[in-house]
Amino acid sequence: MRVGYARVSSADQNLARQVNQLNQANVDKLFQEKVSGKNTQRTQLNALLDFIRQDDEVFVLSLDRLGRNSEDLTRIIETIRQKGAVLNVLDLPSFEGVRDCNLKALLTNLVLEIQKYTAENERQKIHERQRQGIQVAKQRGVYKGRKPQYVADSDDPQKRLIYEQIVKLLQARAQGKRLPITEIARQTGVARNTVYHIQRQLINHQLLNN
């Protein structure tokens, strides 16, 4: 079976382009969702990984639709392999004409490894350029820092909702409920640093007991 997966990062983005190209690839079943790649609770991706079987083919438009970093991608790709399925990335070279299944799998895996390395290397370069830019801005006295994404007055309804969920969980934690910061981060799909930042804000504004 040919199984497709489409993902965009936020509710206001459109899945139509991905869905259209996956339909052109003649997928038999399509999983799609609107959720950040940072979120470990990608419900439809997990459903796809549970659904696929031996000799199925998984189609995505680009590799970054599956994950945001090399570790995440490696885990997902390995799960697909263990299920006996094959991953096809539409914006990477195709080996449809290769009849030998073992050779086709070898070539596909080689391209995926190269792509993962290239993407991770580019992300590291971007982070380094950002770090250098921040350092220069601080030296000039013009660096104000990045505006937090998860705030009560966020322009993004989904981020406002997540913020409210984090606040409720932190309040429950402050009232004695055994709820580690790691668990709050897992339930809301954000980094632990984000939860700690919101916790510090609430404490500073005397809205939360330490």
Disulfide bonds with the S-S distance in Angstrom:
none
